[in-house]
Amino acid sequence: MHSINQYGTGGVLDRELSRFPIVDTWTSERAGTVPGMEVTVPVDVPLIGDERHKNWAKIIYSVDESKDSGWAFEGDFIAVGGIQDVPAGSVLIVYGEKGSRANPQIAVQVFTVNADATLSPEASARGRAWARTVRDRVSELLSEASNEPPGRQDWAPELLLYNDAALLEELRRRGHQVDLR
């Protein structure tokens, strides 16, 4: 009898997945996060295709540009078709198949996870060449994510959205002395 792993599978897939380490904690190298400052949001991860066929979602941390298959995308798998806690700012790939088992039709969508728990569509692909089709866009999205802590980023127009009291409170929280004379 085969053991069941965390993905609910057994047998050959267990042996394949055992070659890759499963990481349960977020580090600063992943998705531009800072330890202790990760913000996860409850996102409704869509089910693409037919639930009777292969489907999955993956939070992407890096892309191996030497590969043209799904193995190019390094990250953690999450469940599809329900609410999952995902770090805001993450890049998410959702894969699904529909059609017959003999001739499945592949569909893939790439999303960025917003802080308001919504998904922004960034790219999509159909067919067997899906990985190469979305690989460059995923790389671009990951390179856009800043690896600097929020306190070290340059000024951005988004700061205009905060009132003075909120900005002052943040400065005090970071240990700055603020004198308003």
C-alpha positions as CSV (number, residue, x, y, z in Angstrom):
1,M,0.0,0.0,0.0
2,H,1.3,3.5,-0.9
3,S,1.5,6.3,1.6
4,I,-0.4,9.5,0.9
5,N,1.7,12.7,0.8
6,Q,0.6,16.2,1.5
7,Y,-0.8,16.5,-2.0
8,G,-3.1,13.5,-1.5
9,T,-1.2,11.3,-3.9
10,G,0.8,8.2,-3.6
11,G,3.2,6.0,-5.6
12,V,5.2,7.4,-8.5
13,L,4.2,11.0,-7.8
14,D,5.5,10.6,-4.3
15,R,8.9,9.6,-5.6
16,E,8.9,12.5,-8.0
17,L,7.9,15.1,-5.4
18,S,10.3,13.7,-2.8
19,R,13.2,15.0,-5.0
20,F,12.1,18.6,-4.2
21,P,12.3,20.1,-0.8
22,I,9.0,21.4,0.7
23,V,9.5,24.8,2.3
24,D,6.8,25.9,4.8
25,T,8.2,29.3,5.8
26,W,8.6,32.5,3.7
27,T,12.0,34.1,3.5
28,S,13.1,37.5,2.2
29,E,14.4,36.0,-1.0
30,R,10.9,34.9,-2.0
31,A,8.4,37.1,-3.8
32,G,10.0,40.3,-2.4
33,T,8.9,39.7,1.2
34,V,10.6,40.7,4.4
35,P,10.7,38.3,7.3
36,G,7.9,39.2,9.8
37,M,6.3,41.6,7.3
38,E,4.6,39.1,5.0
39,V,0.9,39.9,4.3
40,T,-1.2,37.0,3.3
41,V,-4.7,37.5,1.8
42,P,-7.5,35.0,1.4
43,V,-7.8,34.6,-2.4
44,D,-10.3,32.5,-4.3
45,V,-8.0,30.5,-6.6
46,P,-10.0,29.7,-9.7
47,L,-10.5,26.2,-11.1
48,I,-9.6,26.2,-14.8
49,G,-10.9,23.5,-17.0
50,D,-12.7,20.4,-15.7
51,E,-12.3,19.2,-12.1
52,R,-12.1,15.6,-13.4
53,H,-8.8,16.3,-15.2
54,K,-5.4,17.6,-14.0
55,N,-5.5,21.0,-12.4
56,W,-3.2,22.9,-10.0
57,A,-1.9,26.3,-8.9
58,K,1.5,27.4,-7.9
59,I,3.0,30.4,-6.2
60,I,6.1,31.2,-8.2
61,Y,9.3,32.4,-6.6
62,S,11.7,32.0,-9.6
63,V,12.0,30.9,-13.2
64,D,14.7,28.7,-14.7
65,E,14.9,30.2,-18.2
66,S,16.9,27.3,-19.5
67,K,13.7,25.2,-19.4
68,D,10.7,25.3,-21.7
69,S,8.3,23.1,-19.6
70,G,6.4,23.5,-16.4
71,W,9.6,22.5,-14.5
72,A,10.8,26.0,-15.3
73,F,8.6,27.5,-12.6
74,E,9.9,27.1,-9.0
75,G,7.5,27.6,-6.1
76,D,4.9,26.0,-3.9
77,F,1.7,24.3,-5.0
78,I,-1.6,25.4,-3.6
79,A,-5.2,24.0,-4.0
80,V,-7.5,25.3,-6.7
81,G,-11.2,25.9,-6.6
82,G,-11.4,27.5,-3.2
83,I,-10.0,30.1,-0.8
84,Q,-6.3,29.9,-0.1
85,D,-4.1,32.3,2.0
86,V,-1.5,33.7,-0.5
87,P,1.1,36.4,0.1
88,A,0.1,39.7,-1.4
89,G,2.2,40.6,-4.4
90,S,2.9,37.0,-5.4
91,V,2.8,35.6,-8.9
92,L,0.4,32.7,-9.3
93,I,0.1,30.2,-12.1
94,V,-3.2,28.3,-12.5
95,Y,-3.2,25.2,-14.8
96,G,-6.2,23.2,-15.9
97,E,-7.4,20.7,-18.5
98,K,-10.7,20.0,-20.2
99,G,-11.9,17.8,-22.9
100,S,-11.4,14.0,-23.2
101,R,-8.7,12.1,-21.3
102,A,-7.2,11.0,-24.7
103,N,-7.0,14.6,-26.0
104,P,-7.0,17.1,-23.1
105,Q,-7.1,20.8,-23.9
106,I,-4.7,22.7,-21.6
107,A,-5.4,26.2,-20.4
108,V,-3.1,28.3,-18.1
109,Q,-3.6,31.7,-16.5
110,V,-1.0,33.9,-14.7
111,F,-2.1,36.2,-12.0
112,T,-0.7,38.7,-9.5
113,V,-2.2,38.6,-6.1
114,N,-3.3,42.1,-4.9
115,A,-3.4,43.3,-1.3
116,D,-7.2,43.5,-1.5
117,A,-7.5,39.7,-2.0
118,T,-8.2,40.0,-5.7
119,L,-6.3,38.5,-8.7
120,S,-5.1,40.6,-11.6
121,P,-4.8,38.6,-14.9
122,E,-1.3,39.0,-16.4
123,A,-1.0,36.3,-19.1
124,S,-2.7,33.3,-20.5
125,A,-1.9,30.4,-22.8
126,R,-3.5,27.3,-24.3
127,G,-2.0,24.1,-25.7
128,R,1.1,22.1,-25.0
129,A,3.5,25.1,-25.4
130,W,1.9,26.9,-22.5
131,A,5.1,27.1,-20.3
132,R,7.2,28.7,-22.9
133,T,4.4,31.1,-23.8
134,V,4.1,32.5,-20.3
135,R,7.7,32.0,-19.1
136,D,9.0,35.5,-20.1
137,R,6.0,37.3,-18.6
138,V,6.3,35.5,-15.3
139,S,10.0,36.4,-15.3
140,E,9.1,40.1,-15.9
141,L,6.6,40.0,-13.1
142,L,9.1,38.6,-10.6
143,S,11.8,41.1,-11.6
144,E,9.3,43.9,-11.0
145,A,8.8,42.8,-7.4
146,S,11.2,44.7,-5.3
147,N,13.5,42.8,-3.0
148,E,14.2,45.8,-0.8
149,P,12.3,46.2,2.5
150,P,9.5,48.7,2.2
151,G,11.4,51.2,4.4
152,R,14.2,51.3,1.9
153,Q,12.2,51.9,-1.3
154,D,12.1,55.3,-3.0
155,W,9.2,57.6,-2.6
156,A,6.1,56.5,-4.6
157,P,2.9,58.3,-5.6
158,E,0.9,55.8,-3.7
159,L,2.0,57.5,-0.5
160,L,-0.3,60.4,-1.4
161,L,-3.2,58.0,-0.7
162,Y,-2.4,58.1,3.1
163,N,-3.4,60.9,5.4
164,D,-0.8,62.8,7.4
165,A,-1.7,61.1,10.7
166,A,-1.1,57.6,9.2
167,L,2.3,58.6,7.8
168,L,3.3,60.2,11.1
169,E,2.2,57.0,13.0
170,E,4.3,54.9,10.6
171,L,7.4,57.1,11.2
172,R,6.9,56.8,15.0
173,R,6.4,53.0,14.7
174,R,9.8,52.8,12.9
175,G,11.5,54.7,15.8
176,H,11.7,58.2,14.3
177,Q,11.3,61.3,16.5
178,V,8.7,63.5,14.8
179,D,8.5,67.2,15.9
180,L,5.6,69.2,14.3
181,R,6.5,72.7,15.4
